[in-house]
Amino acid sequence: MYKLEEIQQNFKIIRTGDNVLDVGAAPGSWTLYTHRMLLKGNGTIIAVDLNPLNLNPVPPTVTAYVGDAFSKEIREKLVEHGPYDAIISDAAPMTTGNRSVDTSRSEWLAEQVVYLASEHLKPHGNLVLKIYQGGGQETVLKQMRSLFAKARAFKPKACRSDSFEVYLIGLDRNP
Ligand SMILES: C[S@@+](CC[C@H](N)C(=O)[O-])C[C@H]1O[C@@H](n2cnc3c(N)ncnc32)[C@H](O)[C@@H]1O
């Protein structure tokens, strides 16, 4: 089962009709799943990645941008299309094999995504982000607890047993 499917079954992150921001979207399986199974064609997805989506055709609900999600240029696009009902981020750094380098890059990405959520998520909106275990998970969860009614870590069964990734879920953004 897909990780996003499992997250959705447990937490109901996305509803039909939502405006969704997908960070670290390439090659596009979360985007496609959101379009087909969650929005059922009814809603909008802004998909951002350093690399292009590998979806042909790109579904009509999807607007894709190639670039750094945290750059000034992309932020301007995010403002144009926002605010969002849900932000989903599977963004991950290029791994180096050095666990402490990889986890600290993952923490940096996670903190940037929480900041994006503070800027672009609607009141009562939901957030999912990926972080590597050991990568400041508690620090990021603490930041999320000040932004959301509920925040917790979740490890989907679909994650390989040797994988050290975990997802942090923020539910019901404080108004
Ligand atoms: C595990 S892949 C995402 C897979 C995707 N969710 C899917 O279902 O196809 C992680 C992605 O994060 C992207 N990424 C990492 N840092 C990024 C950044 N600063 N801005 C945008 N995308 C980024 C990478 O380019 C990579 O494509």
The ligand as a Tripos MOL2 file, in Angstrom:
@<TRIPOS>MOLECULE
LIG
   27    29     1     0     0
SMALL
NO_CHARGES

@<TRIPOS>ATOM
      1 C1         11.1910   10.7870   -2.3130 C.3       1 LIG1
      2 S1         11.1630   11.9630   -3.6120 S.3       1 LIG1
      3 C2          9.4490   12.3670   -3.6980 C.3       1 LIG1
      4 C3          8.5890   11.2930   -4.3160 C.3       1 LIG1
      5 C4          7.1900   11.8000   -4.6580 C.3       1 LIG1
      6 N1          6.4050   12.0920   -3.4490 N.3       1 LIG1
      7 C5          6.4130   10.7970   -5.4960 C.2       1 LIG1
      8 O1          5.4390   10.2290   -4.9720 O.co2     1 LIG1
      9 O2          6.7460   10.5910   -6.6710 O.co2     1 LIG1
     10 C6         11.8440   13.4050   -2.8470 C.3       1 LIG1
     11 C7         11.8450   14.6140   -3.7360 C.3       1 LIG1
     12 O3         12.1590   15.7890   -2.9560 O.3       1 LIG1
     13 C8         12.6770   16.7330   -3.8750 C.3       1 LIG1
     14 N2         13.2750   17.8780   -3.1880 N.ar      1 LIG1
     15 C9         14.3000   17.8810   -2.2990 C.ar      1 LIG1
     16 N3         14.5880   19.1550   -1.9190 N.ar      1 LIG1
     17 C10        13.7110   19.9790   -2.5650 C.ar      1 LIG1
     18 C11        13.5180   21.3960   -2.5950 C.ar      1 LIG1
     19 N4         14.2760   22.2200   -1.8740 N.pl3     1 LIG1
     20 N5         12.5310   21.8910   -3.3740 N.ar      1 LIG1
     21 C12        11.7590   21.0560   -4.1200 C.ar      1 LIG1
     22 N6         11.9050   19.7150   -4.1270 N.ar      1 LIG1
     23 C13        12.8670   19.1750   -3.3750 C.ar      1 LIG1
     24 C14        13.6690   15.8860   -4.6890 C.3       1 LIG1
     25 O4         13.9880   16.5140   -5.9170 O.3       1 LIG1
     26 C15        12.8920   14.5670   -4.8620 C.3       1 LIG1
     27 O5         12.2420   14.5090   -6.1080 O.3       1 LIG1
@<TRIPOS>BOND
     1     1     2 1
     2     2     3 1
     3     2    10 1
     4     3     4 1
     5     4     5 1
     6     5     6 1
     7     5     7 1
     8     7     8 2
     9     7     9 1
    10    10    11 1
    11    11    12 1
    12    11    26 1
    13    12    13 1
    14    13    14 1
    15    13    24 1
    16    14    15 ar
    17    14    23 ar
    18    15    16 ar
    19    16    17 ar
    20    17    18 ar
    21    17    23 ar
    22    18    19 1
    23    18    20 ar
    24    20    21 ar
    25    21    22 ar
    26    22    23 ar
    27    24    25 1
    28    24    26 1
    29    26    27 1
@<TRIPOS>SUBSTRUCTURE
     1 LIG1         1 GROUP 0 **** ****
